[in-house]
């Protein structure tokens, strides 16, 4: 897979694609992570999601440069996109527990409610045009809900996908 600057058509970097065996390993790893993650408290999840916000801000200029190089976004709009992602993480870290609280439901039973439970590993197939925002608008609420995310990013922004993975790793995920 090749990352090419759309403005100059220069090769930025070549990336090795995952083998089928590596994909299977990642799927199994996601299943194992879900077994742990669904049992994490909202407080534990929120701490890590806030850590992702912190990592996004600390690396903002580098993340913006990757977006600019790989997909042609201006540096100003790329930096704004990174900030929006950090705000999204903070928002869900603060509000997800309330959003996911059981809701009363009117039925013939003495007590009924709707409960929100984690689904498991969730695959996110993402477009190229907002390479950070599209991922974080999926990841922050999904992770706060106790799910695990797997990312298949657009093929022309592999550096963005790698940078996002590093954000989550450095945040402690």
N, C-alpha and C positions, 0 to 999 in steps of 0.2 A: 504494500500500500504506500502511495506516495503523497506527501503533503506538498502542494505547489502554490506559490504566491500567485493569486489571480491577477494582480496588477502587473507583475514583472514576468510571470510564467517561469520563474526560477524555482528549482527544487529546493525545498526547505529541509526535508529529511525523508528518509524511507523508513517505514515501519514494517516489522514482520507481522504477518497475520497469524492468528491463533490456529493451531491444528484442531482437528475434531476431538482429539484426546484432551487437549487443554480446555476446550469448551466444556466437555463433560466434567473435568475436574472443577471448573469454575461453578458449574451448576450444582455439583455436590457440595462444594464449599458454601454456596449460598444457602442450601438446604440446612447444612449444619449451623451456619450463622443464625438462621431464622430460629432454630431450636433454642438458642440462647437469647436472641434479641427480643423475641415476643414476650419473654418473661422480665425484661428490663423495665424498671419503673419509668414513669414520665420524667421524673427528675434526672435519672441516669441518661435517658435519651436526650433530654433537653441540654444537658451539659455537653454532650458530644456535638449536637447540632449547633449550639452556640460556638463551640470550638471551630466548626467549619466556617462560620461567619467570620471569626477572628482570622483564620487562615486565608480566607478570601481577601480580606482587607490588607493583610500583611503582604500578600503577593499581588496586589491589584495591578501594579504597573507591568509586571511580567505576564500576568494573565491577559491583560489588555493587548500587549504586544503579540502574543500568540494568536489572538483573535484577528488582529489587524493583518498579520502575516498570512494566516491560513485562509481567511474568508473575506478580507478587504474592508472590514469595519473600520471606521475612523477610531483613532485612539480615544478621543473624548467619549464617543458612544460606547466603546468597549469598556472604558473605566466605569461609566455609568451602569453598564450591564453587570459588572462585578459587584458594584455597590448594591444594586437591586437584589442580587442573589443573597448577599449578606443580610439585607433587611428581611428577605423572605425567610431565611433560616431563623433569624431572631423572632420574627412574628410567630412562626409555628412552634418554636421552643416555648414561647410565652403562652400561647393560646390553645395548643392542640389538646391538652387535657380537658379543657372546657368543651371544645368542639366535639370531642369523642365521648363525652359523658352519656350514660344511658338516658334515653328520652321516654317519658311516659307515653303510652299508647292506649287509646280508648278501645276497650273490647268488653265482652260479656264476662270475662274473668275478673276475679277480685283485684288482681294487680297484673298489668302488662306493661312491657317496655320494649324499646328497640335498643339493642346492644351492638356496639361496634367492635369487632374483633379483627386482629391482623389476618391478612390473607395468606402470606407466605412470601417467597421470592417473587418479585414482580419485574418483568422485562420492560425496559424503557427503550423504544426505538426512536431516536431523536433526529430532528432536522439540523441543517447547517446554519440557518440564518441567525439564530440567537443561541450560539453553541454552549454558553454557560447558563443563561436564563432558562431555557427549555428543560435542562437537566435539573436545576435546583427547584424550579416550580413543581416538578414531580417528586424529587428526592426528599425535600424537607417535610412535606406532609406525610409521605409514605413511610419515612423512617420514624417520624414521631408517632405514627399509628402502629408501630411495631413490625412493619414489613421490612424486607431486605430488597434492595434494588440491584438489578443487573442492567448495565448500560450497553446498548449497541448504538454507537454514535454514527453520524453521517461520515462517509468514507473520506470526505475532503477536510475534516477537522480532527485528525487523529491526535495532534498535539494538544488540542483542547481537552479531548477525552483523557489523555494521560495526565494533564495538569489537574483535572477534576479528581481523578483517582488519588493523586498526591494530596490534594486538599483534604480529602476524607481520611487518608492514612495519617497525615500529620495531626489531624484533629482527634485521632485516637480510635477511629472505627476499625 
